[in-house]
Amino acid sequence: MKLLFAEDDPDVSRSVTALLTRSHYSVDPVYNGNDALTYLTDGDYDACIMDIMMPGMNGDEVVRKARAAGSQVPVIMLTAMGEVEDRINGLDAGADDYLAKPFDGGELLARIRALLRRHESYSPDIVTYGDLTLNRSTFALSCHEKSVSLSSEF
């Protein structure tokens, strides 16, 4: 399993990356919001762990922009911002889970496992391949400006 870990504090990044690596995850650490957005939207990740307070772009903004760009990568916010309003903002931005610092490493690993279990069964309604788009709930197949309705029995 390949994880993206966005955290600007080098000590936290090293320790969490070591924990995840010991738990048999492949981890790409990034240290600012701009890189986090690039890696999240361009990379092939099973999940992302995202800090909020980072240089360049905060984590809420990264998740919001990644979701707007179509990213379905599950995201856990891991941040010192643990007030109820902060958690609401993170989840409303598109995060799937939220864990406040300080945290227990075992709890983080359990949340990652739970997130990956849920994501494996996720099947998006909109499937895209090149210029083709299939809406699996309406059975509409589109290419450029044209659309055709398919039978629900294919």
N, C-alpha and C positions, 0 to 999 in steps of 0.2 A: 504494500500500500504506500502510495506516494502522497506526502503532506507538504503544504506550503505553510511556513511559520513566519509571520510578519510581526517583528518586535524590535524596537529601536534600542533597548537597553542591552548592551553586549553581554553582560553577566547573565541576565535572564535568558537571552537567546541561547547562550552556550549550555546552560543547565537544562533547559527544556529540550533543546535539540539532542543532548546526550540521553535524557530520559526516553525520548521518542525513538532514538536509534537503538538503545538497549532493548526496547520493546518491539524491535524488528520493523520499524517504519523507515522508509526513505524520506529524508527531510531536506527541503530547500529553504534555508533561512534568508529573509530579506529584512532590511533595516529602515525602510521608509515607505510611506504610502504610495508614492509614485511607482516604485518597483513592485510593490504588492499588487497594484492594479494591473500592471503589465504581465506579471507572472500568472496572476489569477485568470486573466482573460485569454492569455496566449498559451498557458501551460496545460498539462494533462494531469490534474490532481484529483485524488480521491476525496480530499477534504482540506480545509484551510483553518488555521488558528490565527486569529487577527487581534492585535492590540488596537486600542482606539487612539491614544495620544502618540502620534508619530509625526516626524517632520515631512514636509511635502504635501501630505493629504492625510486627514484623520481616517481611522478605520471605518467609521460609519459611512463616510463619503466613498471610500474604496468599495465597500460592499454594495452600496446603492448604485454606483456606476457599473460595477461588474454585473449586477442583476439586470440593469437596463441594457447592457450589452448582450444579455442572453445567458450568462454563466449560471449553471445549476449546481456548481460545486458547493457542497455543504460547508458552512462556516460556523465556527465557535469563536465568539468574542472572548478574549482572555485579557482582562484589563483591571487597573486599579480603580476605575470608575464604577463603583458598585451600588450607587443609589438607585432607587426604583425608577426614577425618570431616565437615568442612563441606560438601564436594562431595557426599558420600553423603547428608547430611541434606537438602540442597537438591533433589537428584534424587528422593529418597524423598518429599519434600513434594509433588512433582508437576511440578517443572521438567523441561523437555525437554533443556536443555543448560546448561552451567556454564562461565563464563569468569572467571578471577581477574584482579584489578587488580594491577599495571599491565598493560595489554593493548595490543595493536597494533590500530589502527583498521581496517586491512585485514582482520585476522582476525575482528573483530566483524562486519564487513559480510559476509564469507564465511559465517560461522555463521548470520547472519540469512537469507541467500539459501538455504542448505541447509535451514534450518528451514522456510522458506516452501515450498520444493519438496516436502518430506515432508508438510506439512500440506495442500497442495492435493489430494493423492491420498487423504487420510484421509476415511473415510466411517464415521460412528458407527453402532453397532448399534442404538441407541435413538434414534428420531426422534420429536419431540414437536411437535404443532401444536394450540394451545389446550388443550382437555381430552383430546385423543386422543394416545395413545402407541403407536408401532409398534416392536416388537422385531424387527429384520430378521434376526436369527439364528434365532429360534424361530417367526417369523411369527405372533406374538400381537399382536392389536390390542386396546387397552384404553381404556376411558373410565370415569372415576370408579372404582367398585368392580367393574365388569363387564369381562370379557375374552372374546375369541373367537379361535379358532385359524384362521388363513387358510391356504389352499393355498400351497405354495411355488412354484406355477406361475401367478403373476399378472403 
